[in-house]
Amino acid sequence: MVKSLFVTASAGSGKTFRLTQEVRRHIERDTEFVVAATFTRAAAAEMEKRILEAIEKGGEIPADKLRLIMRAARVHFSTIDALFHRFLSTETTVPQVADDHENAIITAIADERFFQHPRILADIEGILIAARILHMQPESLIQALDKGKETLEAWTCPDKLLDELKSKQARLVAEYDRLRAQVQAVAEATKGALRTQVVVPLLEPIAEADLHRTLFSKSDLADVKVAAADRQSPAYDALRDLYLPMRRLIAEHLINTKRLRSALLKRFSALRASVLAEEKVTLGRLYFDDIPKALIALDGPDSFDRPLFMARLYELGFHRTAHLLLDEFQDTSKIQFELLRPLIEDILGSVNENAEGERSIFLVGDWKQSIYQWRDAAPDQLRAGIAPALSSGQIAAETLPYNYRSTPLLIDFFNHLVAELFAGTDKVNLQAPPEEPKHPYGGLSEVAVIPAACGAGDEPFYDRLVEAVMQRKTESGCPWGDIAVLCRTNGHLDKVAAALAKAGIPTSGIRGRELLSLREGTALYLSLIALFTGHDGSFIPRALTALGYDEALTAAVARLAGTIGMASRPHRFATFASALRDLLTWFPRVLIETLWDEAERYFNRPDAVDASAFLRYLLQMSHIITVPEGDHADRVKLATIHGTKGLEFQHVFLFWKEGLDRAPEILHPDDGCPLSLSKDEIAFLATDPIAGAAAIAEAATAITEEKAEETANLLYVAATRAVKSLTIILRADKEGTLKGFSDLMFRAAQATIPDAERTEFGWRHDYGPEKSRPSDHEELTAPDLGEGFIAQVDDDEMDPTLRSAAIEAGIERGLRIHTALARLTGDCKTIPPDNLSEEEIATVDRFVSDEKVREIVFRPGTVRTEQHISDTRSFGIVDRLIIGPDRITLIDFKTGRVGYLADKYRPQMNRYRTILQGLFGKLPIECYLLFVDEPHRILMI
């Protein structure tokens, strides 16, 4: 019997170790199918690695270890997105999933085409009107569409609504102007508070009404303090009669403006979504969030049992899942949980009230770390979803009590912070240092919460951060690479980077540095410009000299330009790759590999042109093309808080400024139209100036509270990234006063920490000399890209696989041909051209036209291409497997004229035969090697 658990794993509590333990326990039980889904690919790989290490270090005899390794190979480790992509893979054709980098590139290209769309170009006036109504520059339209993407997609906007809202807007403005004229008529007869507090606000245009004024919070003019004598004047009586209708008009105009904003954005949102969808179809790519949407569409959003989706699980064998393990459960989205719910309920059907059964659910998460609600994570819905199983006892609760990441001083501060941020909730899970830490504590550990008093600008805020970073470097003697600065927004991140750069502090993003921000990156780009654009050569040599390169590089570029000039045009990937290989002796390998990957991605696009077009594309996308750096690169790491989930840093600086006063969007109660309201606007509507206004304000307040809960989670995640020291820089007003979450963090730093020394802004403790690293620690170093250009290396030091363009071109050709052949099925007996060159199309046509080849390839039976096969001793991937009624046919395709190597492939084919004999019993197995470039050569093994 196995226990089903929901494990609360606070920061640094060793949840990966706990998951590994659970999987290790499951693989000891034979014939069980285990699925372990994580939030990131790195977590899945780490868990699989730890499982194998645990088996290797175990006390079992070699035969038993081998048995455990084979069972571990049957465990399905993947991200939850990859798991759903597997469920989608029963379709005839499944587009490849775009990674984060490819996602950014596709979106950037689609946005450029969006602004060039004929409907946009034909309606420039509409764009300008929308920008004026939305109070933004036309260039900011994309940002506005991104912020309201989910709510806009969910809202169905009637075709005529936009025109109706525009007409109503004009009527409201005209009616308000008529009443303003009446206010103007009595204005000269007013004075004192009646004039400043009443007349002046009412004379402002309706679109400029300042709802922060006390006047508009009053339901009657009698509630406004004015002189007694003024109350007796005819002007006061006239204003009192005008105030209520004007106040109602302001409320109607406010809501109508918000609805008009959403209707305008919806108009552009639908077009942008269409352009993006076309771009994804063109490239054959899916975004991760497209996958669950496609699966949910199988049965429709309202289906409860999801029979079609469950049929997919049966087809792939996932109905046999005995143990389902989900990591980072708190970040599971609504749609992901809805898809997993039938499988979870099926498993729980075999679990008793003591949480025990032959099957099990293992959920690991921490409600304090739910920070992806903007990506549709739904912690409240998840809680409600597992609440019945928790209350019935089918799922038991467990809490991991220790923090293995941080020093005891920081752990005490985290406990104080949790008490402040989550007071009155069930999230107050306190941690303790482990009795046996993973690594001995050593050196100075410190926590500091520093207010930075600011007036109108934020300069003192950024200056205080720079000062604190330099002080940490001086006091601890740590390298820059041990320091990380975390910000709430990308806007703050850019300003922090500028402030640190001004102080001479080297910085880098978590994903590396922009290619063209590097001296070497710029020089490499200029060298390629000289090679592929036909530049006259006068400017680029001077530029390379200015960048610190001597005549040796310019001479090499000139020689290479002559070679490339003789190559056939257009210059595509093979020529470009050849140039990169020749430039490898002059530039760091990491730069060459980065450009190689980008070029490969570009030339796989159906609209790719040539190397010159690629270089223009590279310049256009330079802001998202980065060069990775090693973990120990000596540069301060800069990142948003969301980008550091699951990471840790020796010294963390949290740069925190309270958010703007704009509340999350709420839905209009009548038709679900998104309304984006500020705090002042919500406060005004709360006074119920028109029917239904108070209900809108209540809904906005509830959503604001939910948003505040996520902000508290965000702060907890940011703080707990720290291993040795945490410094929080808070923006205060000019008097040094803090508010909101800033005040909570400051108060947490005032709470006493045992065995620690009080400092001006927090606490510190010296744990003695730094302890030596464990023996299995390997210090990683990255090339310093700022220390002059790398000298030319000896030819023998080059990777031999990079010397020949023919080798690389041959590999690429083989991959393309194999992909094309994989599409040959019983129904499809011709090769689609896809990305094949004319020579490749001719070769494949000649191959499949051969009668003997066709007799083998198109034998009757069930066809499987790129089929994985395995037994307890070996595994492999078969190009083509035909399961017929009277025999099994195994086919392996070979490209290039490699028939003379046929005997080299015999052992591989014999292994495949052995595997298939174990699967299909007495059916005869026929194995063929077919050589695409030599169709007459057919080898039966």
N, C-alpha and C positions, 0 to 999 in steps of 0.2 A: 504494500500500500504506500502511496506517495501523497504528500501533503500539498495542498494548494495554498499559496501565500500571496499577500500584498505586502511588500517590503518597503517601508519608508526609509529612503537612503539620502540623508542630508549631504551637504557638500563634503567631499573628501572622505566619505565613510567606507569606501572600499566596495562599492556596488559591483564593479566588474569582477572582483575577486569572489563576491557572493554568487554572482551569476555563473562564474566558472565552476564553483563548487557544485552548484545545482546540476549543471550539464554533466559534470564528471560523475555525479551520482547516477544520472539517468543512463549513461552509456555502459554502466556496469550491468544493466538489465538488458538482456538480449531481445532482439526483434521488435524494438520500439522506435517509432518515428518521432524525432525531437525537432522542433522548430524554435530557433532563437533569433528574434528580430530586435535590432538595435536602432538607434536614432541616426548614427553616422557609420560610414564605411570603416573608418578607423577603429571604432568600437567593435565592430563585427570581426575585423581582422585581429585585433588584440585579444578578443575572447578565444578565437580559434587557436591563436598562438599559445595562449596560456594553457588551454586544454592539452595540447600536445606536449608542452613542457611539463605539465603535471604528470602525464603518463610516463614521460621519459624518466622523471625523477622518482617514480613509484618503485615499490619493492617487488613488483611482480617479476616472474621469470620472463625471458624474451618472448616466448610463444604467447603468453598472456598479454604482454605489452602490444604485440602485433595485433592480437584480436581486438584490444581496446582501440588501437589506432584505426583499424578498419571500421569499427563502430562509430568512432568520432567522425570519420569521413562521411558517414551517412547523416550526420546532424546537419540540418539546413541552417547555416549561419548567413544572415543577410540583413541589410537595412529593411525597415518596414516598406519603404518605397520599392526596393528591389523585389521584395516578396510579392507585392501587388503587381509589379511588372511581370513576374513569373505567372501570376494568375491570368494576366492579359495575353500571355504568349501563346494561347491556343488559337488565336486568330491566324488566318492564313499569312498575313504580313503584319509585323509589329515594328513600328518605327523605333529607331534607337533613341534612348533617353539622353537628352542634353545634360552635360554636367554644368556646374555653376558658371564656369567661364564661358562655355558655349551658350548658355542661357543668356548671359549678359550681352554677348555679341549679337545673337539673333534678335534680342529685344532692341538693341541700338540700331540695327539695320532696319527693322520694322518701323521704328519711330521716325527714322529719316524718310522712309517711303510714305509714312503717314502724312507728313507735312508736304510731300510732293504729290499726294493723291489728287486726281482731278476734282473730286468733290471739295477738297480743301482749297485748292487753288481757285476754284470757281466761286468760292464763298469767303473771300478775304474779309468782306464787310461783316459777315456773320461772326468770324473769329474776333474781330475788333470789338463788336458789340458784346460778345461773350466775355472777353477780357475785361471790358469796362464794368459789366455787371458783377463779374467774379472778383473785381479789384485786384487784378494781377496782370503781369506782362504776358503777351501771347506766347513767349518762349517757355513760360511756366505751366502751360496747359498740361504737359505730360505729367508733371509732379502732381497736379490736382487730380488727374485721372488715376494715377497710382494710389493716391491716398484713399480714394473712394471706390476702388475697383470692385471689392466684393459686394458692397451694398448696391452699387449701380448695376452690377450683373444680375442681382436678385430682383431688382425692381422692374416691373413691366410698365413702361411709359406709353400711354396712348398716343397715337400719331398726332392728334389735334391738340394735345395738352399744351405744347410749347406756345402755339399761337394764342390759345386761350389765356395763358399766364401773362404773355406780353400785353394783351389787350387789357387785362385786369390791372396790370402794373401801371399802364397809362391812365386808366380811370382813377386809381388811387392817388397818383401824383397830382392829377388835375383837381380832384376834390380837396386834397390837402392844401394846394396852392390857393384855392378859393377861400378856405378858412384862414390861411395865413394872411391874406389880404385884409380880412376883418380884424385880425390881431393887430396888423400894422395901423389900421385906422384908429385904434384906441391907444397905441403905444405911446404917443406923445403925452398923454394924460396920466402916465404912470411914473413912479419913481421908487427909489429904494429897493427893498427886497422884492416887491411886486414886479419891478422891471427886470432886475438881474436874475431872479430865481424862476420867473414865470414867462415874461414876455420874450426875453432873449432866447431861451430854449425853443419856444414855440415859433419863433421867426426863422429858425434854421430850416433848410429844405428837408423834406421827409427822409431822403436818403442819407442825410448827414446828422440825423437826430442822435444826440449823445445819451444813450440809455444809462450811462453811469451817473447822470445827474439825479439828484434826490427827487426832483419833480415827478419823473415818470414812474417812480415807485409808489406814488400816492394815487389812490382810487378816486379821490375827489380833491378839488382845489382847496377846499376848506381845511385839509390836513397840512397845507403848506404854510409855514410861519411867515406872515407878513404883518405890517403895522395895522393896528386896529382902525386907524383913520382910513387906510387904503381899502379895508374891507367894506367901508361904507360908500365907496366911490362907484359911479356908474361903470367905469372901466373894469372894475373887479367883477361886477355882475356880468358884464359882457364876456370877460375872459372865462368865468366859471361856466357859462353856457357853452363856450367853444371848447373847453379843455377835454371833456369826455369824448365828444366825437373825434377830436384830433388824436386823442390817445388810442381810440379804437382803430383809427386809420393807420397809426404807426404800427400797431400790432399786426393788422392785416397785411400791411406792406412788408413787415419783417418776415412773416411766414411765406408770403407770396414770393419774396426775393429769394428765400432759401429754396423754395420749390422750383423757381425759375432757374436757379443755379444748377440744381440737380438735373432738370430737363435738358439744359444746354450741355452739361457734361455727359449725360446719357447719349445724346446725339453723337458726340465725338467718341464716346467710349465704345459704342457699337462698331463704328468704323475702324477704330484702332484695333479692336479685338479681331475684326475680320482681316485686317492687314497682317497682324501677327500670326493668325491661323494659316493664312496663305504662305507666309514665310516658313512656318514649321512644316507644312505639307511639302513645299518645294525641297526642303533639305532633308525630309524624312526623319524628323525629330519630334519627340514629345518632351514637355516639361514634366517634372515630377508630379505637380498638382493635376496634370491632365490624366494621369493613370487612374486614381480612384474615381474621378468623374466618369471615365469611360466604363469602369466596372459598375458603378452605381446606376448607370444608364441602361445596363442590361435588363434589369427588372423594373426600373423606374424609381423615383425617389420615395414613393409611398409604399413600396413593397415591404412586408415584414419578414417573410421567410426567405426571400431572395432565391427562388428555385434555380434560375439560370446561373446565378453566380455560384451557388453551391454545386451545380453540375460541373463547373470549371474545376472546383476543388476535387471532386470525385475523379474527373478525367486525369488530373495531375497526381492523384494519390494523396492529396493533403487531407482528405477525410479520415485517413489513418493516423493523423496527428495524435500521439498519445500525450505529449507534453508541450505546451505552448508557453514560451518565455518572452515577455515584452519588456524591453528596457525603456527608460525615460517615458513611462506610461503617461505622466502628466502632460506631455506635449503631443499626445495622439490627437489628431483632428477629429471633428465630428464625423466626417465622412469615412475616415479610416476605422473608427470604432464601429460605425454602422455596418461596415463590411465584415469586420471581425466578429460582430455580435453573434451571428448564427453558429459559428465555429466554437466560440466561447461557451455558449449555452449548451451546445452538444457535448462538450467536454464536461461541463459542470453536471450534466445529467447522470454521470457515473461517479460523482463525488458525494459523500455522505455529510451529515451535519457536523462531523468532527474534522472536516476539510480533508478527508482521506479518501483515496480511490485508486483504481488502476491507471487513471489518467489524471492530469493536473494542469492547473493554470499557475504561472509564476509571474507576478507583475512587480516591477521595480520602479519606483518614482518618488518624487518629493513635490508636494503641492507648492512649496516655497520657491521652487525653481521653474514654475510654469511661466515662461516669458515669450512664448510664441503664439499668443492669442491673436495677434495680427495676421498669423498664417492659419487661422481657423482652429487653433487648439482650443479645446472646450473643457477646462478642468471641472466646472460645475456639472456638466453633462456626464463626464466620466465618473465623477463621484456618485451621481445618481444611478449610473449604469451598473456599478459594482456594489452599491449599498445593499440590495436584497441578498446577495451572496455573502456579504460580510455579516449581516444581521442574522442570517440563517445558519451561519457557521460553516458554509461550504468553502469560504475563503478565510483563512486565518490572517491576522495582522501581526507584523513583526517590524521592529525598528532597529536599525543599525546604530549603536550608541557612540561610536568613536569617530574622531576625525584624524585620519592618518596623514593628511596633507600639511597642516599648518602647525605652528608652534603653540604651546599651551597658552601663552599670552594672547595670541590672536584668537584662539578658540574661546577664551573667556570673553573677549570683546564681541565675537560673533553671537555668543549667547545673550549679551546685553542688547545687541542690535536686534536680534530676533524678538526679544521681549518688547522692544519699542515698536518695531515695524508691524508685528502681528499680534499685538495685545488684544485679548478678547476673542481670539480665534483658536482653532485646533492645530495651528501650524507651529506652536511654540514647542518644537522638539529641540531640547538642549543636548549638546554633545560634550564629550570629555576626551582628554588625551588618552591614547592607548597605553596600557601598562608596558607594552613592548613596541615602541615606535619602529617604523620601517628603517629609518635612518636616525642616528643620534642627533639630538638638537645641538646646535653650536652657533656662535656668533651673536650679534646684537639683533634682537627682535623688538619691533616698535609699532605702535599704532598712534596716529595723530589725525585729528579732525580740525582743519584750519579754515576759519572764516576769512574771506577776502572782501573788505569793504569796498564797494564800487558806487560811483555816482551815476551819471547818465550813461557812461560807456563801460566796457568790460576789460579795459587794459590792465587795471590792477589785478584782476582775476587771473589773467594769463601770465602776468609778471610773477605773481606769487607761486604759480605752478612751476615756472622755470627755476625760480630760486629754490624751491623745495627739492626738485629733481637734482640740481647741482649739489645741494647739501647732502642728499642721500648718497650720491656718488662719492663725495669727499669723506663722509663719516664711515661708510661701510667698506670703501675700497673695492666695491663690486664693479664688474665690467658694465658698460652701457647695456649690453644685451640681456642682463638680468632684470632690467627695469621695463615695466609696461605701463602705459598711460591708457586708461579706458574712458571713453566718452559715451554720452547718451546718443548723440546724433553725428552724422557725417559732417555736418556743418561745423560743429565744435571740433571735430577731428582735424579738419583742414586748418582751422585757426591755431590749434595747438601745434600742428606740424610747422606752421610758419613761425610761431613764437620760439619753438625749440631750435629751428634752423637759424633764426636770427642770432641766437645765443651760441651758435656753433656746436650744437648737440646733434650727433648723427641719429637719424630716425629711419624706421622701416615699418611698413604695414605687416600684418600677420601673414598676408599672402605674398609678401615681397615688395620690391620697388618697381615703379614703372620703368619699362625698358628704356624709353627715351629720356628719362631723368638721369640716367647713368652716362658718364663720360664715354665709357666703352660702348654702351648701347647706341649713343649718338654717332660715334665713329663708325661702328659697324653698319648702321643705317646709311650713312653718307657713302661708305664704300660700295654698298649695294646699289645706291642711286647711280654712282659713277659707272657701274657695270651694266645696268639694265635700262637706263633711260637715255643713253646717247648724249650725256652731258659733255660739254666741250672741255672739261677738265681744268678750268682755270680757278674756279672757286673752291672746289672740294679739296684739292691738295693744301690750300691755305687753311681751310677749316681743320683738316686733320693735323696740321702743324700746330695750330692754335690749341688743339685738344691734347697736345703733348706727344704726338707720334712723329717719328723721323721719316726720312726719305725712303727707308726700306719698305715701309708699308705702302706709300704712294707708288713706288716702283712696282711692287707686287700687284697692286690694283691695276696699274696700267697694263702689265703683262697679261693678267687674267682677263681684262677687258678685250684684249685682242683675241684671246682664245674663245671667249663667249661670242664675240662678234662673228665668228665663223660658224657658230652653231646654227642649226636650222631654226626658223621662227614658226610659230610663236614660242617664246621661252616660257616653258611651263615648269612643273615641279622637278623633273629630272635635272634640267639645266640649273635651276635655282639651288637644288640640293648639292649639285656638284660645286657651285660657287661657294656655298657654305663650308663644304669640306676643305676647299682650298684656303678659306679664310680662318680655319680652325687654328692654324699655327700662330695667328696674330691676336686672337680674342679668346676670352674665357669660354670653356666648353658650355657652361650654363647658359650663356647668351646664344650660342649657336643652337643648342637644343631647344631653347624657347622659340626662336625663329623657325626652326625646322618644324616644330609642332604646329605653329600658326600657319605656316605655308601648306602643310599637309591638310589641315582643316580647310583652308581656303580653296585649294585646288580640287578638293572633293566636292565642292559646291557646283551645281549644274551651270551657274552663271559665271564661273571663274573665267578670266580672260588670259592674262599672261603675267610675267613677273613684274612688269612695270605697274600694272593695275594692282597687283598685290601690295606693292610698296605704298601706293596711294591709300589703299585700304588699311595698311598698317599704321599710317600716320593718323588716319581718321579714328581708328580704334585704340590709339596709343594709351588712352587713359585707363583702359581695362586690361592691357597686356603687361603683365608684371613678370619680374625675374625672381624666382624663389630663392630664399636664403636659408642657410642652416639655422638650427635652433640656437646655436651659440654665436651667431654673427653679432659683432660688437656694435649694435645699434639699438636705441630705445624702440621698443615695440609699441606701435600705435594701433588701436582697434576700437570698434564700437563694442559695447557690452554684449550685444547679441552675438557678435562674432567670436566671443571667447568662451562660450559655453563648453564645458568639458576640459578646458585648458587650465594651466597653473603657471604662475610666475613668481620668482623669488621676491621681487619688490613691486607692489602695485600702487599706482596713483589713480585714484578715482576723481575725475574732473566733473563736478556736478553743479548744474544750474537748473533751478526749478523750471518746469515746463511752462509753455504759454497758456493763456487762459481760455483756450479753445477746447470745448468738450468733444468727446467722440460723437460721431454722427448717430442720430436716432431716426426711427422710422415714423412718418406721419401716420396717425391712427386710421385715417380714411383709406389711403391707397398704398402705404408702405414707402412713400417717397422719402429719400434720405434728407435729413435736415441737419446742417452743420451750424451749431450755435455756440456763442461765447458765453462766459460766465455772466456778464452783464445782461445779455439777451435772455438767458435762462431766468435770471432774477426778475427781469421785467415781466416775462410770461407767467411767472409764478404768482403775480398779483392778479391774474385772470382778467386782463383787459377785454378779452373777447371770449366767447364760449369755446371751451376746449383748450385754451392756452395753458391753464394750470396743469392739465393732464400731460401735455407735452413737456412742461417743465419738470414734472415728477419723473417721467420716463428718462429725461436727460440727466437728472440727479442720480438716478439708480445706475445708469451706465457710467457716469463719472466715478461713482464709488467702485464699480467693478474695475475701471481703468486704474484707480488708485491702488487697488489690490495688486494688479499686475506690475505697477511701478515699484511697489514694495518688494515684489519678487525679483525685479530687475536689480535693485540695490543689493539684495542679499547675494545674488549670483555674482555681481561685480566684486563685492568685498571678499567673498570666499575664494576668489582666484589666488589670493595672497598666500605665500608659503612662509616668508620671514617678516615682512613689514608691509603695512598698509597705511597710506597717506590719503586722506580725503580732503580735497580742496573745494570749499563751498562758496558760492557767490552770495554775499550779504549786501544789504542796502548801505547807504553812505554812513548810517549810524552803527553799522555792524550787526543789525538785527537779522535773524534768520527766521524763515517760516517753512511750513509744510514738512516735507521729508528732511530737508536740511537741518531743521531744528531737532528732529528725532535722532538723526545721526550724531549731532553735537551732544545731545543728552546722553546717548549711549557711551560716548567717550568720557563722560564725567563719572560714570559708575566705577566703583573701586575694583581693581584687578589685583588679587592676592599675589604677593611676592614680586611685585613690579614697582618700579620707580616712577613717581609722578613727574610729568614734564609739562611744559607750558600748554601744549595742545593735546596731551594724551598720556600714554604710558610706554615704558620700555623695560626690557630685561636682558641682561647679558648672560647667555648660556655658556660662556667660556670659549676657549679656542675652537676654531672650526674643526670638526672631525673629518678624518679622511674619507674619501668616497669608498663605497663597497667595491670589492675586487672585480665585480662584473660590470662596473661602470665604464663606459667608453666615451671619452670626450670627443665630440664632433666639431669639426672646424669647417668653415665655409670660405671660399676664396674672397679676399678683400678686393672688391671691385673699384676701390678708390685709391689704390697704391700704385699708380703708374701702369703702363700697359705691360702685359705679360710677354716675356721674351719668346722668340720663336723656339718651338720645341723640336727635338730631334724626331726624324721621321719614324724611328723605331718605337717611339712612345705613343704613336697614334693607335687608336683602336683599329685593328686590321679590317673589321667589317665596314669601316668608314672610308677605306681607301678607294673602293671601286664604285663608280656611279652605276656600272652595269649590274653589280650585285644588288644594290638597292632597287634599281628599276626592275630587275627580275623578280624580286620578292613582291614588289607592289603589283606587278603584272599577274603573278600567281594568285595573289589574294583576290584580285578582281575576277579572274577566271573562275576560281573556286566559288565565289559568291554567285556568279551567274549560273554555274552548273547546279548549285544548290536549289535553284528555282525550277528545275526540271521536275515535274511531277507527272502522275498518270494523266492528268487533264491538260497539262502544259508541256508540249514536246518541242517548243521552239525557245530560243534564247532571246530575252529582251535585251536591247542594246545597252541600257543603263549607262555606266561610266566607261564602257569598253572603248578602246581605240579602234580604228578601222582595221588595223592588223590583227588585233585580238578578236574582233568579230569574225573576220575571215578564218582565223585559226579554229575558233569554236565551231563555226558552221561546218568547216571541213571535217572536224572531229565527229560531230553528231550526225553528219550525213553518211558516214561509213556504215555499211550494212551490218558488219559484225559488231560494231560498237552499239548500234541501235538495238540489236537483238539482246544484248546484255543489259544495257541501261534501262530499256523500256519493257523489261519482263513483267508479266502480270503479278500483282500483289500489292500489299501496303508498302508505300515508299516512305522512308525516313531519311532526311538529309542532315548532315552535321550531327549525327546521333551519338550521344554518350553511351558507352557500354562499360560494364565493370563486373567483377566478381570479388571474392575476398582477397585476391592476390594481386590483381592488376586492373588497369582501366585504360580507356582510350576513347578517341573520337573518330567515328567512321564517316567518310564523305557521303556514302550512299548505301543504304541497307534496304533490300527488297524482301519482304516477308511473304512468300508465296505459299500456296496450298501444299506443294510437293517438295519445296526446297527453299533454302535461305541463300540469298545472293549478297555478298559483301563486295563493294567496289571502292577502291582508293584511286583518286585521280592524281597524276603527276604532271607538272608543267615543265617546260624546258626540254632540251634534248638530253635526257638523263637515263635513257634506256639501259646504258651500260652499267648503271648502278642498281639494276633490278634485284640482284642477289642481296644487296644491302637491306632491302625491305622485307625479305623473307621472314626473319625472326618476328618482326612486328605483326605481319599478317598471320603467322602461326599463333601468336598470343590472342589475336582477335578471334581466330577460329575456336580456340579453347574456350574463350568466354561464351561464344555463341552456342557451342555444343552443350555447355552447362545450362543455357537458357531454353534451348529448343529440343533437347533430348535427341531423338533418333532421326530427325529431319536432316538430310544431307546439307552440308555447308559448302558453297562454292565461293572462293575468294579470287578476285581479279585485280590486277594492277593495269590501269588504262593510262596511256601516255598521250596527253592532249596534242602535243606537237608531233607525235609519231603514231597516228591512229592505227597504222598497220601492226604496231607492236602491242600485242595483248598477252599478258602473262597470267596464267591461271596457277594458283598456289594451293 
